[in-house]
Amino acid sequence: MKELYSSIYKRRSVRNYDADVKLSDEELAEAEAYLGELKPLIPELKVQFEIVPREQTNCRFNAQYCLLVYGEQGNLWLTNIGYMLEQWDLFLASRNIGVCWFGMGKPEQKERDGLSYAIMLCFGKAKEQDFRTKAEDFNRNDVENIWSGLGDEKLGEIVRLAPSAVNSQPWRVEQVGKSFNVYRQKGSVPILSAQLFKRFNKIDMGIFLCYLDIALEECGYNFTRQLGTESDEGKRVLVATYTLD
Ligand SMILES: Cc1cc2nc3c(=O)[nH]c(=O)nc-3n(C[C@H](O)[C@H](O)[C@H](O)COP(=O)(O)O)c2cc1C
């Protein structure tokens, strides 16, 4: 996943697309093919994708297409989907294809081949100037607010740039020596129901783990990861424990 590193400083949610700029057939085919390359967090959980013209969805942005994501329900299934699709988001940024996660998507089909609808992402051809160029362009928490006991400044500066629903950044990391726990901090926002916000935050945690794995690779760490849970017990939820070699 290291090849996705440079896209971290480039990607942004693209919500406004220039109608004169379209994806070529080759670009669409490459985007679709990359879905088959995504690395899962939990290989046992089935995931399926469908690309449809955006007009067939309730997405209100003028993107050319939407990707509908369906998955097998199981522990951390939404986190797994966040982990996988963030790779796609970053890859498409490298091709000047803009993406926006669209949590408010309402699919016509809630089930498909026994899998449940998880999330929608809209995408379309964008221009170089639609993307970011530097870390200063991001509105994110400072690293001190998300990671205690951080042993490597660069690692923290990369992962803090991860996107999340309503920019809620629900991740908290606690490090002691070579081991750290990644938590989902529970919270609420006035504009979303508690149920929806919780669901999005589970996807956000997968996005964060994707950034974390890219950052660990970029910084030269080998690690083992033990996954936690997507359950809703307690004030914050242990999603993963990492141990650096
Ligand atoms: C799970 C998820 C759901 C999202 N849903 C929406 C949405 O429904 N509408 C929207 O405009 N943006 C949505 N976003 C985009 C976030 O608002 C955006 O990623 C965040 O504000 C950070 O901004 P950036 O992506 O430009 O870095 C969503 C993001 C995630 C991760």
The ligand as a Tripos MOL2 file, in Angstrom:
@<TRIPOS>MOLECULE
LIG
   31    33     1     0     0
SMALL
NO_CHARGES

@<TRIPOS>ATOM
      1 C1        -18.1810    7.4920    6.0510 C.3       1 LIG1
      2 C2        -18.2160    8.8840    5.4290 C.ar      1 LIG1
      3 C3        -19.4390    9.4210    5.0330 C.ar      1 LIG1
      4 C4        -19.4630   10.6830    4.4560 C.ar      1 LIG1
      5 N1        -20.6720   11.1860    4.0300 N.ar      1 LIG1
      6 C5        -20.7200   12.3920    3.4270 C.ar      1 LIG1
      7 C6        -21.9600   12.9100    2.9330 C.ar      1 LIG1
      8 O1        -23.0140   12.2550    3.0480 O.2       1 LIG1
      9 N2        -21.9420   14.1250    2.3320 N.ar      1 LIG1
     10 C7        -20.7940   14.8410    2.1850 C.ar      1 LIG1
     11 O2        -20.8420   15.9320    1.6130 O.2       1 LIG1
     12 N3        -19.5910   14.3820    2.6430 N.ar      1 LIG1
     13 C8        -19.5240   13.1770    3.2380 C.ar      1 LIG1
     14 N4        -18.3200   12.6850    3.6820 N.ar      1 LIG1
     15 C9        -17.0850   13.4550    3.4760 C.3       1 LIG1
     16 C10       -16.5580   14.1000    4.7610 C.3       1 LIG1
     17 O3        -17.3780   15.1720    5.1330 O.3       1 LIG1
     18 C11       -15.1040   14.5450    4.5230 C.3       1 LIG1
     19 O4        -14.3180   13.4150    4.2500 O.3       1 LIG1
     20 C12       -14.5120   15.2770    5.7260 C.3       1 LIG1
     21 O5        -15.2030   16.4810    5.9930 O.3       1 LIG1
     22 C13       -13.0290   15.6050    5.5040 C.3       1 LIG1
     23 O6        -12.8360   16.4070    4.3630 O.3       1 LIG1
     24 P1        -11.9380   15.9310    3.1430 P.3       1 LIG1
     25 O7        -12.4680   14.5650    2.6870 O.co2     1 LIG1
     26 O8        -12.0970   16.9640    2.0690 O.co2     1 LIG1
     27 O9        -10.5180   15.7790    3.5940 O.co2     1 LIG1
     28 C14       -18.2590   11.4410    4.2840 C.ar      1 LIG1
     29 C15       -17.0510   10.8630    4.6860 C.ar      1 LIG1
     30 C16       -17.0190    9.6110    5.2440 C.ar      1 LIG1
     31 C17       -15.6960    9.0200    5.6260 C.3       1 LIG1
@<TRIPOS>BOND
     1     1     2 1
     2     2     3 ar
     3     2    30 ar
     4     3     4 ar
     5     4     5 ar
     6     4    28 ar
     7     5     6 ar
     8     6     7 ar
     9     6    13 1
    10     7     8 2
    11     7     9 ar
    12     9    10 ar
    13    10    11 2
    14    10    12 ar
    15    12    13 ar
    16    13    14 ar
    17    14    15 1
    18    14    28 ar
    19    15    16 1
    20    16    17 1
    21    16    18 1
    22    18    19 1
    23    18    20 1
    24    20    21 1
    25    20    22 1
    26    22    23 1
    27    23    24 1
    28    24    25 2
    29    24    26 1
    30    24    27 1
    31    28    29 ar
    32    29    30 ar
    33    30    31 1
@<TRIPOS>SUBSTRUCTURE
     1 LIG1         1 GROUP 0 **** ****
